Amino acid sequence: MSFEIDPSRVRGVWADGVGEGREQLAGSQGDRDTARGQSLEDLAGPMGAAADVLDGVTATALAVVDELGEAMLACLATYEATDGASASSFPALTMPGQVP
């Protein structure tokens, strides 16, 4: 099976969809900082702990998005460098130990 990829469109879709979501994720830290500053009386401790967990989840999600973005850009570079004749081999998407 052969297919053709328009790298500029892939980059555009990534920037519009994933890039926007990444910005929202990154910006969510301010919301948690604001919540931590509120007078929550007895709930302050548990809410602070929950915000700490969300900080970790956000950091992990951002790392995943960044790693996938780097892999996608590497695949597009391979595709462009081979003039679209990469024989469906994209090392950036291959798990260690797998045969591409």
C-alpha positions in Angstrom: 0.0 0.0 0.0 1.3 3.4 -0.8 0.2 6.7 0.6 1.2 10.3 0.2 1.7 12.7 3.1 1.6 16.5 2.9 4.2 17.4 5.6 3.0 21.0 5.8 -0.6 19.9 6.5 0.5 17.4 9.1 2.5 20.1 10.9 -0.4 22.5 10.6 -2.9 20.0 12.1 -0.4 19.2 14.9 0.1 22.9 15.6 -3.7 23.7 15.5 -4.9 20.7 17.5 -2.1 19.4 19.7 -0.2 22.6 20.0 -3.3 24.4 21.2 -4.0 21.7 23.7 -0.4 21.8 24.9 -0.7 25.5 25.5 -3.9 25.0 27.6 -2.2 22.3 29.6 0.9 24.4 30.2 -1.4 27.4 31.2 -3.3 25.3 33.7 -0.6 25.7 36.3 -1.8 29.2 36.9 -5.3 27.9 37.7 -3.9 25.6 40.3 -1.7 28.3 41.8 -4.8 30.5 42.1 -6.7 27.7 43.8 -3.9 27.1 46.3 -4.1 30.8 47.3 -7.8 30.6 48.2 -9.0 30.4 51.8 -10.3 26.8 51.9 -10.1 26.3 55.6 -10.3 22.5 56.3 -10.1 21.7 52.6 -6.8 23.5 52.1 -4.6 20.4 52.8 -6.5 17.9 50.6 -6.9 20.5 47.8 -3.2 21.3 47.9 -2.4 17.5 47.7 -4.8 17.2 44.8 -3.2 20.2 43.0 0.2 18.5 43.6 -1.0 15.4 41.9 -2.4 17.4 39.0 1.0 19.1 38.7 2.6 15.7 38.2 -0.1 14.6 35.7 0.3 17.8 33.7 4.1 17.4 33.6 3.7 13.9 32.4 1.2 14.9 29.7 3.4 17.7 28.5 6.4 15.3 28.3 4.3 12.8 26.3 3.1 15.5 23.9 6.6 16.9 23.4 8.0 13.4 22.8 5.3 12.5 20.3 5.9 15.9 18.6 9.6 15.2 18.2 8.9 11.7 16.8 6.3 13.1 14.4 8.8 15.8 13.2 11.5 13.2 12.8 9.2 11.0 10.7 8.3 13.9 8.5 11.9 14.8 8.1 12.6 11.2 7.0 9.7 11.3 4.6 10.8 14.5 3.1 14.5 13.4 2.9 13.5 10.3 1.0 11.1 12.1 -1.3 8.2 10.2 0.1 9.9 6.9 -0.6 10.6 5.9 3.0 9.3 2.3 2.5 7.1 2.8 5.5 10.1 2.8 7.8 10.0 5.5 10.5 12.6 4.7 13.1 11.3 7.5 15.4 8.1 5.5 15.9 9.8 2.1 16.4 10.0 0.7 19.9 13.5 -0.3 21.0 14.1 -3.9 20.1 11.5 -4.0 17.4 12.4 -4.6 13.8 11.1 -1.6 11.6 
